């Protein structure tokens, strides 16, 4: 569970955040962040809290994504 909880969910949530963040930044003509920044935060800010915040947000988004997948396959 440790690998699944820490790595896989982080990459799934980070990928979803990167996808929608890229679309948003292109539409609003704002700064685009790299994929690495969506996973671990900005490298300029070198503290553990920044990394934990991004990893937590990625995991929450991954859980929401899996929840909607389960609902989708359950009802359709």
C-alpha positions as CSV (number, residue, x, y, z in Angstrom):
1,X,0.0,0.0,0.0
2,X,2.9,2.3,0.6
3,X,4.0,2.4,-3.0
4,X,0.4,2.7,-4.3
5,X,-0.5,5.4,-1.8
6,X,2.6,7.5,-2.2
7,X,3.7,7.1,-5.8
8,X,0.9,6.0,-8.0
9,X,-1.7,8.3,-6.6
10,X,0.7,11.2,-6.6
11,X,1.4,10.6,-10.4
12,X,-2.3,10.2,-11.2
13,X,-3.4,13.3,-9.3
14,X,-0.4,15.3,-10.6
15,X,-1.2,14.3,-14.2
16,X,-4.8,15.4,-13.8
17,X,-3.7,18.7,-12.3
18,X,-1.1,19.2,-15.0
19,X,-3.6,18.5,-17.8
20,X,-6.2,20.9,-16.5
21,X,-3.6,23.4,-15.5
22,X,-2.1,23.4,-19.0
23,X,-5.5,24.1,-20.6
24,X,-6.2,26.8,-18.1
25,X,-2.9,28.5,-18.5
26,X,-3.3,28.5,-22.3
27,X,-6.8,29.9,-22.2
28,X,-6.0,32.6,-19.7
29,X,-2.5,33.3,-21.1
30,X,-0.9,32.7,-17.7
31,X,2.4,31.1,-16.7
32,X,2.6,27.4,-17.5
33,X,4.1,25.1,-14.8
34,X,6.2,22.1,-15.5
35,X,5.0,18.5,-14.8
36,X,7.6,18.2,-12.0
37,X,6.2,21.3,-10.3
38,X,2.7,19.8,-10.3
39,X,4.1,16.7,-8.6
40,X,6.5,18.2,-6.1
41,X,6.1,22.0,-6.1
42,X,8.5,24.7,-7.1
43,X,12.2,23.9,-6.7
44,X,12.9,27.5,-5.6
45,X,11.0,26.9,-2.4
46,X,13.0,24.2,-0.8
47,X,11.0,22.9,2.2
48,X,9.2,19.8,3.0
49,X,5.8,21.5,3.5
50,X,5.7,22.6,-0.1
51,X,6.3,19.0,-1.3
52,X,3.7,17.7,1.2
53,X,1.1,20.1,0.1
54,X,1.4,19.2,-3.5
55,X,1.5,15.4,-2.8
56,X,-1.6,15.8,-0.6
57,X,-3.5,17.7,-3.3
58,X,-2.5,15.1,-5.9
59,X,-3.7,12.2,-3.7
60,X,-7.0,14.0,-3.0
61,X,-7.6,14.6,-6.7
62,X,-6.7,10.9,-7.5
63,X,-9.2,9.7,-4.9
64,X,-11.9,11.9,-6.4
65,X,-11.0,10.6,-9.9
66,X,-11.3,7.0,-8.7
67,X,-14.6,7.8,-6.9
68,X,-16.1,9.1,-10.1
69,X,-14.8,6.1,-12.0
70,X,-16.5,3.8,-9.6
71,X,-19.7,5.8,-9.8
72,X,-19.5,5.7,-13.6
73,X,-19.0,2.0,-13.8
74,X,-21.6,1.3,-11.2
75,X,-24.5,3.2,-12.7
76,X,-23.7,2.8,-16.4
